Amino acid sequence: MGTPLTKQEKIGRIRLLRKVIVVLFGLCVLLFLADIICGIVLIVKHATGGSSKETTVTTAITSQVIESTEPSDTTETTPPETTPAGVEVKELLPQNDLAETYWGPLPAVSQVKEVQHNQVKGIYVAAAMRMDTNIELAKKTDINAFVIDLKDEGGGILFNSDNEFAKDMKLYNFKCDKDGSNKTWNETGSYIQSAYNLENVVQKCHDNGIKVIGRIVCFNDLSLAKNHPEMAIKDASGNIMHFRLEGYHQFVSPYDPKVWDFLIDIANEAIAKGVDEIQFDYVRFPTISTKGGEKPYFGPEDTTPSRIDAINRFLQTARRKIQDPTGIPVTADVFGIILSSELDGKLIGQGWSTVGLTGVDAVCPMLYPSHYALNTTLNGKTFDKPDFYPYDVMYNALMAGKESASQQGYAVVRPYVQAFSYSGSNYQNYTVTQVKEEIRAIYEAGYSEWILWNAAAKYDNRYN
């Protein structure tokens, strides 16, 4: 047996053991920290492009987004892009090679948000007219939306806009004799009128549970054509045209993408100020009638898309630049006659069977009985004086266009309702009775939305 340890030797060995334990514990801590640091490095590397897969996004026009993954090229030596690729948007209208050649491809879309559809029972209130009275009407009824003019055919931009292109433009008044002679132009002010503060109007509507639909008159704009004659519709000789059936107004060309961009910029500015929906009106060509019989010229027939192609292309472009990235609905007003007359649709560029497939959220046919000619036939029924048959005209006009509007993916149909009266033996006074007959026809034709139109925004004794 060995010699027993002294007390001092035992204390020395214990101290040595403690030092060994401390050193070993320190080494363990260092190894643990090193492991954590390695893990963080791997995570960062993966997040900044070290992954062996990349995500692509496709979406249908209904804003349903589908994500898929596919392997990347493992031999790539340069770091992959860290910004997302564009979103592939499936259009409902078929590929149009002539349109692609004329205008180029549709604009790319970086993201698609789900459309915030508004179930509308609305009234037109012009440039925010009679707001208090109409808000009280909305409180007492099922009205839940106001259509407010952002830009109209004679008044330029009506809200407090900062649009750079419009800032230097002037507003003009145009007059001529009934035969189109003695044309006179008068400068009446700035193209941006700032007739009301849009943010304040939007806030007041929202405080009362009312959606704001911003109406933009598109191609019927005599002041825009006067300020920028290069945008105006011309004849084959390059002369700017005045259209007799449009009050001898000048129109800007629906073929011109610069006009499209101007309208889209106004829309996006209004959305930034709180508007809930953009509604394009006069999204058409003029009814072609001039004093001397001149015809508008847009290019050689064999290389120029049709008028319907031009309007559809504008709406597709506007939808991609407004509705897709924001989720704010884009809607379009159309002539009521196109539901029953393909020829009329071709002349003004509004094809009922295709306009609702441009991806806009809703189409709003203006089905005013007073606007139909005497002895008009709709859906197989003839009306000697259409204004006297508000229910029947509305119902049969909608049924005449029902088949086209039933196509898969077609926009919501939201008719405009006549809430005004014309004088004369061929017309009647429109009161609550007539207006509600039109609305009943809309419901019985299978639709649920509508907008009342009265140019003066007066709905006393017309809706309750």
C-alpha positions in Angstrom: 0.0 0.0 0.0 1.2 3.6 -0.7 2.0 6.2 1.9 -1.1 8.1 3.0 -1.5 11.7 1.7 -1.0 14.5 4.0 -3.7 17.1 4.5 -1.8 19.6 2.4 -1.4 17.2 -0.5 -5.1 16.4 -0.5 -6.0 20.2 -0.7 -3.5 20.6 -3.6 -5.0 17.8 -5.6 -8.6 19.1 -5.1 -7.5 22.6 -6.3 -5.9 21.0 -9.4 -9.1 19.1 -10.1 -11.2 22.2 -9.8 -8.9 24.0 -12.4 -9.3 21.1 -14.8 -13.1 21.2 -14.5 -13.1 25.0 -15.1 -11.0 24.6 -18.2 -13.2 21.8 -19.6 -16.3 23.8 -18.9 -14.9 26.8 -20.8 -14.0 24.6 -23.7 -17.6 23.3 -23.8 -19.0 26.9 -23.8 -16.7 27.9 -26.6 -17.8 24.9 -28.7 -21.5 25.7 -28.0 -21.0 29.3 -29.1 -19.2 28.2 -32.3 -22.1 25.9 -33.2 -24.6 28.7 -32.8 -22.5 31.0 -35.0 -22.2 28.4 -37.7 -26.0 28.0 -37.7 -26.5 31.7 -38.0 -24.1 31.8 -41.0 -26.0 29.0 -42.8 -29.4 30.7 -42.2 -28.1 34.1 -43.6 -26.5 32.4 -46.6 -29.8 30.6 -47.3 -31.8 33.8 -47.1 -29.5 35.7 -49.4 -29.5 33.3 -52.3 -27.9 30.1 -51.1 -31.1 28.1 -51.7 -31.2 25.5 -54.5 -34.8 26.4 -55.3 -36.5 29.6 -56.6 -40.1 30.5 -56.2 -42.3 31.6 -59.2 -45.8 33.0 -59.0 -48.6 32.7 -61.5 -52.1 34.2 -61.2 -55.4 34.0 -63.0 -57.3 37.2 -63.8 -59.5 36.4 -60.8 -56.5 37.3 -58.6 -56.1 33.8 -57.4 -52.3 33.4 -56.8 -50.7 30.0 -57.1 -47.1 29.5 -56.0 -44.8 26.7 -57.4 -41.1 25.8 -57.1 -38.7 24.5 -59.7 -35.0 23.7 -59.5 -32.5 26.3 -60.3 -29.3 25.8 -62.3 -26.8 24.4 -59.8 -23.9 25.4 -62.1 -24.7 29.1 -62.0 -21.7 31.0 -60.7 -23.4 34.5 -60.3 -25.7 35.1 -57.3 -29.4 34.7 -58.2 -31.7 37.8 -58.2 -33.1 38.7 -54.8 -36.0 40.7 -56.2 -39.1 38.7 -57.1 -39.9 38.0 -60.8 -43.0 39.5 -62.5 -46.4 37.9 -62.1 -47.8 36.0 -65.0 -51.4 37.2 -65.6 -53.7 35.0 -67.7 -56.0 37.2 -69.9 -59.5 36.0 -70.7 -59.4 37.5 -74.2 -57.5 35.5 -76.8 -54.1 36.5 -78.0 -54.4 39.3 -80.6 -51.3 39.4 -82.8 -52.3 42.6 -84.6 -52.8 44.4 -81.2 -49.4 43.0 -80.1 -47.7 44.4 -83.2 -49.4 47.8 -82.9 -49.1 48.5 -79.2 -46.6 46.0 -78.0 -47.1 43.5 -75.1 -49.4 44.3 -72.2 -47.6 45.9 -69.3 -45.9 43.5 -66.8 -47.5 43.1 -63.4 -45.3 42.9 -60.3 -48.1 41.8 -58.0 -51.8 41.0 -58.1 -54.1 41.8 -55.2 -57.5 40.4 -54.7 -60.2 42.8 -56.1 -62.1 44.5 -53.4 -65.5 44.3 -55.1 -68.1 46.8 -54.1 -71.7 45.6 -54.1 -73.1 48.8 -55.4 -76.5 50.5 -55.0 -75.3 54.0 -56.0 -76.2 57.4 -57.2 -74.3 59.9 -59.4 -73.4 63.1 -57.5 -71.4 65.0 -60.2 -68.6 67.1 -58.7 -69.7 66.3 -55.1 -72.9 68.2 -55.5 -75.7 68.2 -52.8 -73.6 66.1 -50.5 -75.5 66.7 -47.3 -78.9 66.0 -48.9 -77.7 62.9 -50.7 -76.0 61.5 -47.6 -79.3 61.9 -45.7 -80.9 60.0 -48.6 -78.3 57.2 -48.3 -79.0 57.0 -44.5 -82.7 56.4 -45.1 -82.3 53.9 -48.0 -80.1 51.1 -49.3 -77.8 53.5 -51.3 -74.2 52.7 -50.3 -72.1 54.4 -53.0 -71.6 57.8 -54.7 -70.2 58.3 -58.2 -68.1 61.5 -58.1 -66.6 63.2 -61.2 -62.8 63.2 -61.1 -62.6 64.4 -64.7 -65.5 65.3 -67.0 -65.9 66.1 -70.7 -66.0 69.9 -70.3 -64.5 70.7 -66.9 -61.1 69.1 -67.0 -59.8 67.6 -63.7 -62.3 68.6 -61.0 -60.5 67.6 -57.8 -57.3 68.9 -56.1 -54.9 67.1 -58.4 -51.1 67.3 -58.6 -50.9 65.8 -62.1 -47.8 67.2 -63.7 -49.0 66.7 -67.3 -52.2 68.6 -66.6 -50.7 71.5 -64.6 -49.7 73.6 -67.7 -52.9 72.9 -69.6 -55.8 75.4 -70.1 -59.5 74.8 -70.0 -61.5 75.8 -73.1 -65.1 76.4 -73.9 -66.1 75.7 -77.5 -69.1 77.0 -79.3 -70.4 76.8 -82.9 -73.7 77.2 -84.8 -76.0 74.2 -85.2 -74.5 73.4 -88.6 -71.0 73.5 -87.2 -70.0 76.8 -88.6 -68.6 79.9 -86.7 -66.5 77.9 -84.3 -65.1 79.9 -81.4 -62.8 78.9 -78.6 -62.6 80.7 -75.2 -60.0 80.0 -72.6 -61.9 79.7 -69.2 -59.1 78.8 -66.7 -56.8 76.0 -65.6 -57.4 72.4 -66.7 -57.1 71.4 -63.0 -60.2 73.1 -61.5 -59.9 71.9 -57.8 -63.6 72.3 -57.5 -63.5 70.2 -54.3 -61.0 68.6 -52.0 -61.1 64.9 -52.7 -59.6 63.7 -49.4 -62.3 65.6 -47.5 -65.1 64.3 -49.7 -63.9 60.7 -49.3 -63.6 61.1 -45.6 -67.1 62.5 -45.3 -68.5 59.6 -47.4 -66.6 57.0 -45.4 -67.7 58.5 -42.1 -71.3 57.7 -43.3 -70.6 54.3 -44.7 -70.6 55.3 -48.3 -68.1 54.0 -50.9 -66.6 56.6 -53.4 -66.5 55.7 -57.1 -64.3 58.1 -59.0 -65.6 58.8 -62.6 -63.1 59.6 -65.3 -64.4 60.8 -68.7 -61.9 59.3 -71.1 -61.8 60.2 -74.8 -64.4 62.9 -75.1 -62.2 65.8 -74.0 -62.1 68.9 -76.1 -59.7 70.8 -73.9 -57.1 67.9 -73.9 -57.4 67.8 -77.7 -57.0 71.6 -77.9 -53.9 71.6 -75.6 -52.4 68.5 -77.2 -53.5 68.4 -80.9 -51.1 65.5 -81.5 -53.5 63.4 -79.3 -56.7 64.4 -81.2 -58.6 62.3 -83.7 -57.8 63.4 -87.2 -58.9 62.6 -90.7 -56.6 61.2 -93.4 -55.3 64.6 -94.2 -54.2 65.3 -90.6 -57.1 67.7 -89.8 -58.5 67.6 -86.3 -62.1 66.5 -86.4 -65.3 67.9 -84.8 -68.1 65.4 -84.4 -71.6 66.7 -85.1 -73.5 64.1 -82.9 -71.1 64.8 -80.0 -71.9 68.6 -79.9 -69.1 69.2 -82.4 -66.6 68.2 -79.7 -63.1 67.0 -80.4 -62.1 63.6 -79.1 -58.7 62.4 -78.2 -57.7 59.1 -79.8 -58.4 55.8 -78.1 -55.5 54.4 -80.0 -53.0 56.7 -78.3 -51.1 55.1 -75.3 -50.1 58.5 -74.1 -53.8 59.3 -73.5 -54.2 56.0 -71.7 -51.3 56.8 -69.4 -52.8 60.2 -68.6 -56.1 58.7 -67.6 -54.4 55.9 -65.6 -52.3 58.5 -63.7 -55.4 60.4 -62.7 -56.9 57.2 -61.5 -54.0 56.2 -59.3 -53.7 59.6 -57.8 -57.4 59.4 -56.8 -56.8 56.0 -55.3 -54.0 57.4 -53.2 -56.5 60.0 -51.9 -58.9 57.2 -50.8 -61.2 56.5 -53.7 -62.7 53.0 -53.5 -63.3 52.4 -57.2 -62.4 53.9 -60.6 -65.1 54.2 -63.3 -64.2 55.0 -66.9 -66.9 56.8 -68.9 -66.8 57.8 -72.5 -64.5 54.8 -72.9 -65.5 54.8 -76.6 -65.0 56.4 -80.0 -67.3 59.3 -81.0 -70.4 58.6 -82.9 -69.0 59.2 -86.4 -70.9 62.1 -88.0 -69.2 65.3 -89.3 -70.5 68.2 -91.4 -68.5 67.3 -94.5 -68.6 63.6 -94.1 -65.0 63.2 -93.2 -63.8 60.0 -91.6 -61.3 59.5 -88.8 -58.1 57.9 -89.8 -56.1 55.7 -87.5 -53.8 53.9 -89.9 -53.8 51.4 -92.8 -56.6 49.0 -92.4 -54.5 45.9 -92.7 -52.1 46.9 -89.9 -54.5 48.8 -87.6 -56.5 47.0 -84.9 -60.2 47.5 -84.8 -61.9 50.1 -82.6 -63.1 47.3 -80.3 -59.5 46.1 -80.0 -58.4 49.6 -79.0 -61.0 50.0 -76.2 -60.4 46.5 -75.0 -56.6 47.1 -75.0 -57.0 50.3 -73.0 -59.1 48.6 -70.4 -56.7 45.6 -70.1 -53.8 48.1 -69.7 -55.7 50.2 -67.1 -56.7 47.0 -65.2 -53.0 45.9 -65.1 -51.8 49.3 -63.9 -54.6 50.0 -61.5 -56.7 47.1 -60.3 -54.1 44.3 -60.3 -51.5 46.1 -58.1 -54.0 47.8 -55.8 -57.0 45.6 -55.6 -59.2 48.7 -56.3 -61.9 47.9 -58.8 -61.8 49.3 -62.3 -65.2 49.6 -64.0 -66.4 50.8 -67.4 -69.6 52.6 -68.6 -70.9 51.4 -72.0 -73.7 52.4 -74.3 -76.9 50.5 -73.7 -77.4 49.8 -77.4 -74.4 47.5 -77.6 -76.3 44.8 -75.7 -78.6 44.4 -78.7 -76.7 45.9 -81.6 -73.3 44.5 -82.6 -73.0 47.0 -85.4 -73.4 50.0 -83.0 -70.8 48.4 -80.8 -68.3 48.2 -83.7 -68.7 51.8 -84.6 -68.0 53.1 -81.1 -65.5 50.4 -80.1 -67.6 48.7 -77.4 -68.1 45.0 -78.0 -70.6 43.7 -75.4 -69.3 40.1 -75.9 -65.7 41.1 -75.2 -65.6 44.2 -73.0 -66.6 42.2 -69.9 -63.7 39.9 -70.5 -61.0 42.6 -70.2 -60.7 41.8 -66.5 -62.4 45.0 -65.3 -64.5 44.3 -62.2 -67.8 45.6 -63.6 -69.4 47.0 -66.8 -72.2 49.6 -66.4 -74.6 49.7 -69.4 -76.5 53.0 -69.6 -80.0 51.5 -70.2 -82.1 54.7 -70.2 -85.5 54.1 -71.8 -85.5 57.8 -73.1 -82.3 57.1 -75.1 -83.8 54.5 -77.3 -85.3 55.5 -80.7 -89.1 55.2 -81.3 -90.1 51.7 -82.3 -87.0 50.1 -81.0 -87.0 46.3 -80.9 -85.3 44.7 -77.9 -85.2 40.9 -77.2 -87.9 40.4 -79.9 -90.3 43.1 -78.5 -90.9 46.4 -80.1 -91.6 49.6 -78.1 -93.3 52.5 -79.9 -92.2 55.0 -77.2 -89.6 53.3 -75.1 -89.7 56.0 -72.4 -93.2 54.9 -71.4 -92.0 51.3 -70.6 -89.2 51.6 -68.0 -89.6 48.0 -66.7 -89.9 46.3 -70.1 -87.1 48.3 -71.8 -84.7 47.6 -68.9 -85.6 44.0 -68.6 -85.5 43.1 -72.3 -82.3 45.1 -72.9 -80.6 43.1 -70.2 -82.0 39.8 -71.4 -80.8 40.6 -75.0 -77.2 40.8 -73.6 -77.6 37.9 -71.1 -75.9 35.2 -73.1 -72.7 37.2 -73.6 -72.7 38.3 -69.9 -72.9 34.7 -68.8 -69.5 33.8 -70.2 -67.1 32.4 -67.6 -65.1 35.3 -66.1 -67.3 38.0 -67.4 -67.4 41.2 -65.4 -70.3 42.1 -63.0 -73.1 43.8 -64.8 -74.2 47.0 -63.0 -76.8 49.0 -65.1 -77.2 52.7 -64.9 -80.8 53.6 -64.2 -82.7 56.6 -65.6 -83.6 59.0 -62.7 -84.3 62.1 -64.8 -87.1 63.2 -67.2 -87.3 64.6 -70.7 -90.2 66.8 -71.8 -92.3 66.2 -74.9 -95.0 63.8 -76.1 -92.7 60.9 -76.4 -91.5 61.1 -72.8 -93.0 60.8 -69.3 -92.1 62.2 -65.9 -89.8 59.9 -64.0 -90.7 59.6 -60.3 -90.1 57.0 -57.7 -92.6 54.7 -59.5 -90.7 54.6 -62.8 -87.2 54.4 -61.1 -88.3 51.4 -59.0 -89.8 49.7 -62.0 -86.3 49.8 -63.6 -84.7 48.5 -60.5 -87.3 45.7 -60.3 -86.4 44.7 -63.9 -82.7 44.6 -63.0 -83.4 42.1 -60.2 -85.7 40.0 -62.2 -83.2 39.8 -65.0 -80.8 38.2 -62.5 -78.6 41.2 -61.5 -78.3 42.8 -58.1 -76.4 46.2 -58.6 -77.3 49.5 -60.1 -76.6 53.3 -60.2 -79.1 56.1 -60.5 -78.2 58.8 -62.9 -79.4 62.4 -62.6 -77.0 65.0 -64.1 -78.0 67.5 -61.4 -77.6 65.0 -58.6 -81.3 65.6 -57.6 -83.1 62.5 -56.4 -86.0 64.2 -54.6 -89.2 62.2 -55.5 -87.1 59.8 -57.5 -85.9 57.3 -54.8 -87.0 56.5 -51.3 
